Amino acid sequence: MTDEGIEPGAADQGTVESVRPLELFFDLVFVFTITQVASVLNESPTLVGLGRVVTLLSIIWWMYGGYAWLTNTLDLDRTGPRLLLLTGTAGFFVMSITVPKVTERGPWAWLFGASYLLVVVIHLVGFIGTSGHRGILRVGPLNVVMALVVLAAGLVPPDVRPWLWLLALAMVLATPIVTGVGEFTVGVGHFVERHGLAVIIVLGESIAEVGAVASEESEVTTMITGALLVLALSAAMWWLYFGREERESEARLERVPADRRPRVAVYSFGYSYFVIVFGIAVASVGMEKSIDEFHHASHGVPALLLPLGISLYLAGLACFHRTLAGAWPQARLWAALAVAAVAPPAALHLSGAAALVSALLVLLALILWEGHHWDQAV
Protein backbone atom coordinates (compact mmCIF):
# COMPACT_ATOMS: atom_id res chain seq x y z
CA MET A 1 0.00 0.00 0.00
CA THR A 2 1.35 3.40 -0.97
CA ASP A 3 1.25 6.38 1.32
CA GLU A 4 3.88 8.60 -0.28
CA GLY A 5 3.41 12.29 -0.89
CA ILE A 6 1.88 13.26 2.44
CA GLU A 7 3.60 15.71 4.71
CA PRO A 8 3.45 14.96 8.44
CA GLY A 9 0.32 16.57 9.81
CA ALA A 10 -1.35 16.84 6.40
CA ALA A 11 -3.91 14.23 7.33
CA ASP A 12 -5.18 16.54 10.04
CA GLN A 13 -6.14 19.35 7.69
CA GLY A 14 -9.73 19.90 6.60
CA THR A 15 -11.21 17.13 8.76
CA VAL A 16 -14.28 17.08 10.98
CA GLU A 17 -13.87 16.14 14.64
CA SER A 18 -17.44 15.33 15.72
CA VAL A 19 -20.40 13.46 14.25
CA ARG A 20 -23.28 15.58 12.91
CA PRO A 21 -27.01 14.65 13.21
CA LEU A 22 -27.31 14.03 9.46
CA GLU A 23 -24.57 11.39 9.70
CA LEU A 24 -26.52 9.65 12.46
CA PHE A 25 -29.59 9.70 10.21
CA PHE A 26 -27.50 8.10 7.46
CA ASP A 27 -26.26 5.44 9.89
CA LEU A 28 -29.81 4.52 10.90
CA VAL A 29 -30.64 3.80 7.27
CA PHE A 30 -27.40 1.88 6.82
CA VAL A 31 -28.15 -0.31 9.85
CA PHE A 32 -31.51 -1.19 8.30
CA THR A 33 -29.46 -2.54 5.39
CA ILE A 34 -27.50 -4.75 7.80
CA THR A 35 -30.77 -5.95 9.32
CA GLN A 36 -32.02 -6.88 5.88
CA VAL A 37 -28.81 -8.78 5.11
CA ALA A 38 -29.17 -10.64 8.42
CA SER A 39 -32.72 -11.56 7.44
CA VAL A 40 -31.28 -13.41 4.43
CA LEU A 41 -29.33 -15.62 6.85
CA ASN A 42 -32.39 -15.96 9.09
CA GLU A 43 -34.45 -17.26 6.18
CA SER A 44 -31.65 -19.49 4.88
CA PRO A 45 -29.48 -20.60 7.85
CA THR A 46 -27.15 -22.73 5.75
CA LEU A 47 -23.51 -22.54 4.70
CA VAL A 48 -24.63 -21.19 1.32
CA GLY A 49 -26.73 -18.54 3.07
CA LEU A 50 -23.80 -17.64 5.30
CA GLY A 51 -21.51 -17.26 2.29
CA ARG A 52 -24.08 -15.08 0.55
CA VAL A 53 -24.34 -12.81 3.60
CA VAL A 54 -20.54 -12.49 3.88
CA THR A 55 -20.31 -11.43 0.25
CA LEU A 56 -23.20 -8.96 0.27
CA LEU A 57 -22.27 -7.40 3.60
CA SER A 58 -18.63 -7.00 2.53
CA ILE A 59 -19.65 -5.09 -0.58
CA ILE A 60 -22.08 -2.92 1.39
CA TRP A 61 -19.65 -2.30 4.26
CA TRP A 62 -17.00 -1.09 1.83
CA MET A 63 -19.21 1.81 0.79
CA TYR A 64 -20.37 2.53 4.34
CA GLY A 65 -16.69 2.95 5.20
CA GLY A 66 -16.31 5.13 2.13
CA TYR A 67 -19.05 7.45 3.37
CA ALA A 68 -17.45 7.60 6.83
CA TRP A 69 -14.25 8.82 5.13
CA LEU A 70 -16.29 11.23 2.98
CA THR A 71 -18.16 12.85 5.87
CA ASN A 72 -14.81 13.10 7.67
CA THR A 73 -14.04 15.96 5.27
CA LEU A 74 -17.50 17.10 4.08
CA ASP A 75 -19.01 20.43 5.21
CA LEU A 76 -22.56 19.41 6.13
CA ASP A 77 -23.49 22.97 7.13
CA ARG A 78 -23.93 23.69 3.42
CA THR A 79 -27.05 22.74 1.46
CA GLY A 80 -25.21 21.07 -1.43
CA PRO A 81 -23.28 18.51 0.66
CA ARG A 82 -26.41 17.81 2.72
CA LEU A 83 -28.45 17.02 -0.37
CA LEU A 84 -25.60 14.90 -1.69
CA LEU A 85 -25.47 12.81 1.50
CA LEU A 86 -29.26 12.47 1.54
CA THR A 87 -29.13 11.17 -2.04
CA GLY A 88 -26.57 8.59 -0.97
CA THR A 89 -28.85 7.73 1.95
CA ALA A 90 -31.68 7.11 -0.50
CA GLY A 91 -29.42 4.76 -2.45
CA PHE A 92 -28.65 2.78 0.70
CA PHE A 93 -32.37 2.64 1.53
CA VAL A 94 -33.28 1.18 -1.87
CA MET A 95 -30.44 -1.32 -1.49
CA SER A 96 -31.82 -2.41 1.89
CA ILE A 97 -35.31 -2.93 0.52
CA THR A 98 -34.09 -5.15 -2.31
CA VAL A 99 -31.53 -7.20 -0.33
CA PRO A 100 -33.90 -10.03 0.75
CA LYS A 101 -34.85 -10.69 -2.90
CA VAL A 102 -31.51 -10.26 -4.67
CA THR A 103 -31.20 -14.00 -5.31
CA GLU A 104 -34.60 -14.23 -6.99
CA ARG A 105 -35.58 -13.72 -10.61
CA GLY A 106 -36.98 -10.33 -11.41
CA PRO A 107 -35.76 -6.74 -11.11
CA TRP A 108 -34.55 -6.98 -7.49
CA ALA A 109 -30.88 -7.74 -8.07
CA TRP A 110 -30.74 -5.13 -10.84
CA LEU A 111 -32.30 -2.51 -8.53
CA PHE A 112 -29.77 -3.47 -5.85
CA GLY A 113 -26.93 -2.97 -8.35
CA ALA A 114 -28.36 0.31 -9.69
CA SER A 115 -28.75 1.78 -6.20
CA TYR A 116 -25.24 0.59 -5.32
CA LEU A 117 -23.88 2.34 -8.40
CA LEU A 118 -25.72 5.51 -7.33
CA VAL A 119 -24.12 5.27 -3.88
CA VAL A 120 -20.67 4.90 -5.45
CA VAL A 121 -21.11 7.82 -7.86
CA ILE A 122 -22.40 10.11 -5.10
CA HIS A 123 -19.40 9.11 -2.99
CA LEU A 124 -17.00 9.99 -5.82
CA VAL A 125 -18.67 13.32 -6.55
CA GLY A 126 -18.79 14.21 -2.85
CA PHE A 127 -15.00 14.08 -2.53
CA ILE A 128 -14.47 16.64 -5.29
CA GLY A 129 -13.34 19.87 -3.70
CA THR A 130 -12.42 18.26 -0.38
CA SER A 131 -9.02 17.42 1.08
CA GLY A 132 -9.44 13.87 -0.20
CA HIS A 133 -9.92 14.76 -3.86
CA ARG A 134 -6.54 13.34 -4.92
CA GLY A 135 -7.23 10.04 -3.16
CA ILE A 136 -10.67 9.59 -4.73
CA LEU A 137 -9.15 10.00 -8.21
CA ARG A 138 -7.24 6.78 -7.51
CA VAL A 139 -9.88 4.80 -5.59
CA GLY A 140 -13.03 6.15 -7.26
CA PRO A 141 -12.60 4.60 -10.74
CA LEU A 142 -12.11 1.12 -9.23
CA ASN A 143 -15.18 1.65 -7.07
CA VAL A 144 -17.21 2.49 -10.19
CA VAL A 145 -15.96 -0.63 -11.98
CA MET A 146 -16.87 -2.72 -8.93
CA ALA A 147 -20.34 -1.15 -8.85
CA LEU A 148 -20.80 -1.98 -12.54
CA VAL A 149 -19.92 -5.60 -11.73
CA VAL A 150 -22.60 -5.58 -8.99
CA LEU A 151 -25.04 -4.06 -11.49
CA ALA A 152 -24.15 -6.72 -14.07
CA ALA A 153 -24.93 -9.39 -11.46
CA GLY A 154 -28.54 -8.26 -11.60
CA LEU A 155 -28.69 -8.91 -15.34
CA VAL A 156 -27.51 -12.53 -15.31
CA PRO A 157 -29.30 -15.72 -14.18
CA PRO A 158 -29.45 -16.26 -10.39
CA ASP A 159 -27.04 -19.21 -10.50
CA VAL A 160 -24.34 -17.02 -12.13
CA ARG A 161 -24.97 -14.01 -9.87
CA PRO A 162 -22.86 -15.13 -6.86
CA TRP A 163 -19.74 -15.37 -9.03
CA LEU A 164 -20.01 -11.72 -10.00
CA TRP A 165 -20.57 -10.75 -6.38
CA LEU A 166 -17.42 -12.67 -5.48
CA LEU A 167 -15.55 -10.73 -8.17
CA ALA A 168 -16.81 -7.49 -6.63
CA LEU A 169 -15.69 -8.73 -3.20
CA ALA A 170 -12.20 -9.46 -4.58
CA MET A 171 -12.07 -5.90 -5.89
CA VAL A 172 -13.08 -4.58 -2.46
CA LEU A 173 -10.21 -6.45 -0.83
CA ALA A 174 -7.69 -5.46 -3.50
CA THR A 175 -8.51 -1.78 -3.95
CA PRO A 176 -6.66 -0.34 -0.91
CA ILE A 177 -3.61 -2.46 -1.76
CA VAL A 178 -3.60 -1.49 -5.43
CA THR A 179 -4.40 2.22 -5.07
CA GLY A 180 -3.20 3.09 -1.57
CA VAL A 181 -5.05 5.43 0.77
CA GLY A 182 -2.29 7.83 1.77
CA GLU A 183 -3.88 10.82 0.05
CA PHE A 184 -7.02 10.67 2.17
CA THR A 185 -7.37 12.41 5.54
CA VAL A 186 -8.47 11.06 8.91
CA GLY A 187 -10.01 13.29 11.58
CA VAL A 188 -9.44 10.97 14.54
CA GLY A 189 -12.22 12.08 16.88
CA HIS A 190 -14.87 12.01 14.18
CA PHE A 191 -13.63 8.71 12.77
CA VAL A 192 -13.72 6.86 16.09
CA GLU A 193 -17.05 8.34 17.17
CA ARG A 194 -18.70 7.63 13.81
CA HIS A 195 -17.76 3.95 13.82
CA GLY A 196 -18.60 3.58 17.50
CA LEU A 197 -22.10 4.91 16.85
CA ALA A 198 -22.51 2.33 14.10
CA VAL A 199 -21.71 -0.47 16.56
CA ILE A 200 -24.19 0.90 19.12
CA ILE A 201 -26.93 1.14 16.50
CA VAL A 202 -26.23 -2.36 15.16
CA LEU A 203 -26.33 -3.79 18.69
CA GLY A 204 -29.53 -1.87 19.44
CA GLU A 205 -31.17 -3.06 16.24
CA SER A 206 -30.21 -6.66 17.01
CA ILE A 207 -31.84 -6.36 20.45
CA ALA A 208 -34.99 -4.99 18.82
CA GLU A 209 -35.11 -7.86 16.31
CA VAL A 210 -34.56 -10.56 18.94
CA GLY A 211 -36.97 -8.83 21.33
CA ALA A 212 -39.66 -8.95 18.65
CA VAL A 213 -39.11 -12.71 18.31
CA ALA A 214 -39.24 -13.20 22.10
CA SER A 215 -42.45 -11.19 22.37
CA GLU A 216 -44.18 -13.63 20.03
CA GLU A 217 -43.52 -16.55 22.39
CA SER A 218 -46.61 -17.80 24.21
CA GLU A 219 -44.66 -19.22 27.15
CA VAL A 220 -43.83 -16.59 29.79
CA THR A 221 -40.51 -18.17 30.86
CA THR A 222 -39.20 -18.20 27.33
CA MET A 223 -40.37 -14.66 26.68
CA ILE A 224 -38.91 -13.03 29.78
CA THR A 225 -35.88 -15.20 30.51
CA GLY A 226 -34.90 -15.40 26.85
CA ALA A 227 -35.22 -11.64 26.38
CA LEU A 228 -33.14 -10.92 29.50
CA LEU A 229 -30.42 -13.37 28.44
CA VAL A 230 -30.23 -11.69 25.04
CA LEU A 231 -30.09 -8.26 26.68
CA ALA A 232 -27.29 -9.40 29.02
CA LEU A 233 -25.33 -10.94 26.14
CA SER A 234 -25.68 -7.77 24.05
CA ALA A 235 -24.67 -5.65 27.05
CA ALA A 236 -21.55 -7.79 27.51
CA MET A 237 -20.68 -7.28 23.84
CA TRP A 238 -21.19 -3.53 24.32
CA TRP A 239 -18.96 -3.55 27.41
CA LEU A 240 -16.08 -5.26 25.64
CA TYR A 241 -15.81 -2.44 23.12
CA PHE A 242 -17.10 0.66 24.89
CA GLY A 243 -15.81 -0.17 28.34
CA ARG A 244 -12.30 0.89 27.36
CA GLU A 245 -11.43 -0.14 23.80
CA GLU A 246 -13.14 2.75 21.99
CA ARG A 247 -11.58 5.42 24.21
CA GLU A 248 -8.13 3.93 23.92
CA SER A 249 -8.46 3.44 20.15
CA GLU A 250 -8.83 7.19 19.68
CA ALA A 251 -5.64 7.88 21.62
CA ARG A 252 -3.78 5.14 19.73
CA LEU A 253 -4.91 6.35 16.32
CA GLU A 254 -3.93 9.89 17.31
CA ARG A 255 -0.40 8.68 18.07
CA VAL A 256 0.01 7.12 14.62
CA PRO A 257 2.10 9.40 12.35
CA ALA A 258 -0.14 11.34 9.98
CA ASP A 259 1.33 9.77 6.85
CA ARG A 260 0.57 6.23 8.15
CA ARG A 261 -2.80 7.01 9.73
CA PRO A 262 -5.01 6.37 6.66
CA ARG A 263 -3.52 2.90 6.15
CA VAL A 264 -3.94 2.00 9.83
CA ALA A 265 -7.52 3.31 9.70
CA VAL A 266 -8.32 1.00 6.77
CA TYR A 267 -7.10 -2.09 8.61
CA SER A 268 -8.65 -1.20 11.98
CA PHE A 269 -11.90 0.58 11.14
CA GLY A 270 -12.27 -1.13 7.75
CA TYR A 271 -11.29 -4.80 7.73
CA SER A 272 -11.30 -5.48 11.49
CA TYR A 273 -14.50 -3.52 12.00
CA PHE A 274 -16.21 -5.54 9.29
CA VAL A 275 -15.54 -8.70 11.31
CA ILE A 276 -16.98 -6.96 14.39
CA VAL A 277 -20.17 -5.86 12.61
CA PHE A 278 -20.56 -9.17 10.80
CA GLY A 279 -20.15 -10.98 14.12
CA ILE A 280 -22.96 -8.89 15.65
CA ALA A 281 -25.24 -9.63 12.68
CA VAL A 282 -24.61 -13.39 12.83
CA ALA A 283 -24.93 -13.44 16.64
CA SER A 284 -28.26 -11.64 16.31
CA VAL A 285 -29.62 -14.35 14.04
CA GLY A 286 -28.16 -16.97 16.39
CA MET A 287 -29.98 -15.35 19.33
CA GLU A 288 -33.25 -15.53 17.42
CA LYS A 289 -32.68 -19.22 16.69
CA SER A 290 -31.83 -19.80 20.37
CA ILE A 291 -35.12 -18.18 21.42
CA ASP A 292 -36.98 -20.37 18.92
CA GLU A 293 -35.37 -23.49 20.45
CA PHE A 294 -35.20 -22.15 24.00
CA HIS A 295 -36.18 -25.47 25.64
CA HIS A 296 -34.96 -27.82 22.91
CA ALA A 297 -31.73 -28.89 21.24
CA SER A 298 -30.99 -27.29 17.88
CA HIS A 299 -29.66 -28.97 14.75
CA GLY A 300 -27.24 -28.12 11.96
CA VAL A 301 -26.03 -24.65 11.07
CA PRO A 302 -28.69 -22.76 13.11
CA ALA A 303 -27.16 -24.20 16.30
CA LEU A 304 -23.76 -22.80 15.32
CA LEU A 305 -24.78 -19.24 14.46
CA LEU A 306 -24.71 -17.89 18.03
CA PRO A 307 -21.20 -19.18 18.89
CA LEU A 308 -19.95 -18.25 15.41
CA GLY A 309 -21.22 -14.69 15.74
CA ILE A 310 -19.82 -14.18 19.25
CA SER A 311 -16.46 -15.73 18.29
CA LEU A 312 -16.23 -13.52 15.19
CA TYR A 313 -17.04 -10.47 17.30
CA LEU A 314 -14.25 -11.31 19.75
CA ALA A 315 -11.82 -12.08 16.91
CA GLY A 316 -12.70 -8.77 15.26
CA LEU A 317 -12.06 -6.91 18.51
CA ALA A 318 -8.71 -8.72 18.83
CA CYS A 319 -7.68 -7.76 15.27
CA PHE A 320 -8.83 -4.18 15.89
CA HIS A 321 -6.72 -3.98 19.06
CA ARG A 322 -3.71 -5.59 17.34
CA THR A 323 -3.80 -3.09 14.46
CA LEU A 324 -3.83 -0.05 16.72
CA ALA A 325 -1.88 -1.24 19.77
CA GLY A 326 0.62 -3.58 18.10
CA ALA A 327 -0.09 -6.52 20.42
CA TRP A 328 -2.68 -9.29 20.43
CA PRO A 329 -5.14 -9.29 23.36
CA GLN A 330 -4.62 -12.94 24.27
CA ALA A 331 -7.61 -13.13 26.60
CA ARG A 332 -10.03 -12.19 23.82
CA LEU A 333 -8.61 -14.79 21.48
CA TRP A 334 -8.93 -17.46 24.19
CA ALA A 335 -12.48 -16.30 24.89
CA ALA A 336 -13.36 -16.65 21.19
CA LEU A 337 -12.07 -20.22 21.28
CA ALA A 338 -13.95 -20.89 24.54
CA VAL A 339 -17.26 -19.73 23.07
CA ALA A 340 -16.62 -21.88 19.99
CA ALA A 341 -15.90 -24.85 22.28
CA VAL A 342 -18.76 -24.68 24.80
CA ALA A 343 -21.73 -23.06 23.06
CA PRO A 344 -22.16 -25.48 20.10
CA PRO A 345 -22.44 -28.62 22.32
CA ALA A 346 -24.87 -26.72 24.56
CA ALA A 347 -27.06 -25.85 21.57
CA LEU A 348 -26.79 -29.27 19.89
CA HIS A 349 -27.33 -31.43 22.98
CA LEU A 350 -29.15 -29.27 25.53
CA SER A 351 -31.13 -26.21 24.45
CA GLY A 352 -31.06 -22.70 23.07
CA ALA A 353 -31.17 -21.41 26.64
CA ALA A 354 -28.02 -23.39 27.49
CA ALA A 355 -26.26 -21.93 24.45
CA LEU A 356 -27.15 -18.38 25.51
CA VAL A 357 -26.05 -18.98 29.11
CA SER A 358 -22.74 -20.62 28.14
CA ALA A 359 -21.82 -17.78 25.76
CA LEU A 360 -22.81 -15.20 28.38
CA LEU A 361 -20.69 -16.86 31.08
CA VAL A 362 -17.61 -16.76 28.83
CA LEU A 363 -18.09 -13.05 28.10
CA LEU A 364 -18.68 -12.24 31.78
CA ALA A 365 -15.51 -14.13 32.73
CA LEU A 366 -13.59 -12.17 30.10
CA ILE A 367 -14.96 -8.85 31.37
CA LEU A 368 -14.04 -9.70 34.97
CA TRP A 369 -10.56 -10.90 33.97
CA GLU A 370 -9.84 -7.78 31.91
CA GLY A 371 -11.25 -5.52 34.62
CA HIS A 372 -9.02 -7.13 37.24
CA HIS A 373 -5.88 -6.80 35.12
CA TRP A 374 -6.79 -3.24 34.13
CA ASP A 375 -7.21 -2.25 37.79
CA GLN A 376 -3.81 -3.77 38.58
CA ALA A 377 -2.22 -1.89 35.65
CA VAL A 378 -3.48 1.48 36.83
N, C-alpha and C positions, 0 to 999 in steps of 0.2 A: 504494500500500500504506500502511495506517495503522499508526502506531506510537505514537499519542498515549496519554497517561495513565500513562507509566512514569517513575518518578523515576530519575535517574542512580544506578546501582549496584543497582537493584532486580532486574535480571536475574541478579545474582550470588547472590541469596538462595535457599536451599533447593535448591541443585543439587549433583549428585554430581561428584567430580573424578577418579574412576578407574573403569575397567571392572571389573565383577564377573564371576565364573566363569559365573553363570547367563546373563548377556548373551552371553558367548562361545558357550555352548551354543545359545542362540537363533540366533546368527549362523551357526553350522554348518548348522542346518536351513534358514535363509534361503538360504544359498549353494547348497544342494541344489535349491532352487526355481530359481535362476539357471541351474544346470546343466540342469535339465529344460527351461527355456525355450530354452536354446542347442541342445538336442537337436531342438527343432522346426525350427530353421534347418538343422541338420545333415541332417535327413530331407527337408527341402524347401528346398534352397539356390537360391531364386528371389527375384525382387523382391517377389512376394506374400508369400513366407515371411518375408522380411526385414521387411516392413511389419507383419506379424502379430506378430513378435518385439518390434519397437519398441513396439507398442501394449500388449501384455501386460506386458512388463517395466516400462514406464512406470507402469502401474497398480499393479504389485506393489511397485516401488521407492518409490512415494509412501507406502505403509503401512510399509515398512521404515524410511524416514526418520521416520515418525510414532512408531514404537516407539523409535527412537534418542532422540527428544525426550522421550518418556514416561519411559524409564529414566534420563534425565538428572535427573529429579526424584523418581523412585520409590525408596522404602526397601525394598530387597530383603533386608534382614535379618529382615523380618517374614514370617510364613507366608502371610497373605492376598495381598500383592503378588506373592510367589513363585508361588503357585498361579495367579494372574491371568496372569502372564507365560507360565507353562507352558501355559495354555489357549490363549493367542495363538500360542504355538509349535506347538501341535497343529493350529491352523487353517492356519498356513503349511505344515505338513507335508502336510496333505490337499490343499491347493492344488498343491503340487509334484507329488504323485502324479497328479493329474488333468490337469496342463498339457499333456502330449503328446497328449491325446485331446480337448481342448476344442473342436476344429473338427469332431468326428465327431457323428453322431446317437447318442442315448442319454443317460444321466444325467450324463455327465462334465462338461459345461459348467455344468449346474445345480449339481453338487457343488462345482465351482470357485467359482461365485458364492456359494453358501451358506457355504463356508469363508471366503471373502473378507469376507462380511457379519459372520461371527463375529469375525474379526480386527479389523474396524472397531469393532464394539460393545465388545469388550474394551478396545480403545485408548481409547474415549470414557470408559468406566467407570473405567479406571485413572487418569485424570487428576483424577477427583473427589477432593477433599481435598488435592491437591498445589498447588504454587505456580502451576501452569498451568491451574487450573480455569476462570478467566475466559476464557482463550484458547480452550479446547476447547468452550466454550458457543457460540463463533462458528464455529469450524472443524468441530466434530463433526457438526452436522446436515447440512452439505453432504457430508461424508464418508459419512454413512449413505445419503443420496440417491444418491450415486455408487455405493455398494455395491449398492443396490437395482437400479440400471441394469445392473450386472455380473450380478446374479442373474437379471434379466429376459432377459439375453442367452442364458442357458442354457435358456430356455423357448421360444425362437423357432427357426425353421429355420436351419440352418448358414449359408445364403447371406445371411441378414439379420443374423446375429450380429456380424460385424465392425463394422457401423454403430453398434451399441449400445456396443461397446468403444471406438470412436472418440469417442462422446459422453462416455463415462466419462473418457477421456483429456483431452478438452477441459475437463472439470470439474476434473481434477487441475491443469491448467495455470492455470486461472482462480481457483481457491480462494484461494491466498495473496494475489492481487491484490484480490479481492472482500472478503475478511474481514480481511486484515492478520494479522500474527503478533507484533505488539508486546507482547502480554500473555503470551507464553510466556517461559521463562527458558532461558539457555544457560550451562551449566557448561563453560568452554572446554576444560580438560584432558580431561574425560570425552568431550566431543563429538569432539575431534580424534582421540583414541585409538580411540574406538569405530568411527569411519569408516575409520581406517587399518587396523584389524584386519579389517574387511570386505574391503578391497582385497587384503590379504595372503592371506586365505582364498580369495577368488575366483581370484587368481593361482595359488595352490597347487592348487586344484581343477582349473583348466585344465591345469596340468602333468600331473596325475594322469590326466585324460581323454585327453590327447594321448599320454602315455606308454603307456596301455593300447592305443591304436591302433598305436603303433610296435612294441610287444611282439608284436603279431600278425603282423608282417611276417616272411616266410621268409628274406629276403635280409639278411645280417648288416650290410652297409654302410648300407642304409636304416634298419635298426633302431637301430644305434648312432649313426651320423652324424646321422640325422634327430632322434633323441631329444636329442642334445647341442646341436644347433642350436636346438631348441625351448626347452631349458633356458636357453641363453645369451640368447635373445630375451626370455624371461620375466624373466630376471635383469636385463636392461637396462631393461625396463619397471619393475621394482621399483626400480632405482637412480634412475630419473628422478623418482620420487615420494618415496621414503624416504631418498635420499641427502641431501637438504636441504629439499625442499618441505614435508614434513609438519612438521618442527621449526619452520620459519619461519612456517607457517600458524597454529600455535598462538600465537606471539608477535603476529602481525598481528591475529588475531581478538581477542586480549586487549586490543589497543590501540583497538579500535573502541568508541566510546561505548556504554554499556549499553543505551540506548534504541534504538540502531540495530543492535545486535548480532543480534537474531533475524532481521531482514530480510537482513542480510549472510550469515547462516548458511544461509538458505533458498537463496540464489543460488549460494553456494559449495559447501556440502555437500549441497544438494538438486539443483538443476538441473545444475550443472557436474559434480558427482559422478556423476550418472546417465550423462552422456556418457562419463566415465571407465570406469565399470563396464560399460556397454554395449559400449564399445570392446574391453574385455578379453574379453567373451563372444563377440563376433564374431571377434576375432583367434584365439581358441581354436578355433573351428570352422574358420577359415581355415588354422590350423596342421595340423589333422587332414586337411583336403583336400590340403595340401601334402605331407604324409607319404604319402597315398594315391597321389599323382602325383609321387613323389620324383624319378623319372628321366624323366618325360614332361611334355609341355606340357599345361596345363589348358585348359578351355573354359568360356565363359559366366560366370555369376555366381560359381560356386565359385572361379574364379581371382582374383576381385576381393575375396573376403572377408578374406584376410590383410591386404592394404594398406588396405582400408577400416577394419578393426578397429584397426590400429596408428595410422592417421591420426586416427580418432575419439579414441583414447586421448590422443594428443598435443594435439589440439584441446581436449579436456576439461581437460587439465592447464593449457593456456594460459588458458582461461576461468576456471578455479579461481584461478590466480595473479592474473589481472586483477581479479577481484572483491575479493580480499583486499589486494593490493598497489597497485592503482590504475594499473598499467602492463602492457602486453602483453609477454610474453616472446617477442620476435621470432624468436629461434633455434628455438623449439619450433613456431611456426607455419610457418617455412620447412622444418623437418624433416618436418612433416605433409605439406606439398606435395611434398617430395622422395620420401617413401615412396609417395605416390599416383602419382608420375611414373615411378619406376624399377621398383617391384615388379610392377605389372600386366603390362608387356611381358615381364618375366622369367618370369612364370607362364604367359602366353599363348604365348610363342614358344620358351622354353627348358625349364624344368622347375620342379617344386615346390621342389626344392633351391635353385635359383637365386633363387626368390622369397624363401625364408627368408634366404638369405645377403644379398641386396640390402637387405632390411628391417633386418637385423641391423647391416650396415655403416653405415646411416644413423643408427641409434640410438647406435652406438658413437662415431661422429663427433660427434653432439650431446653425448654425455656428456663426451668429451674437450674439446670447445669450451667447454662450461659450466664444467668443472673448471678450465680454464686461466684463464678470465675471473674465476671466483670466487677463485682463488688471488691474482690480481692485485689484486682488490678488497680483500682482507684483508691 
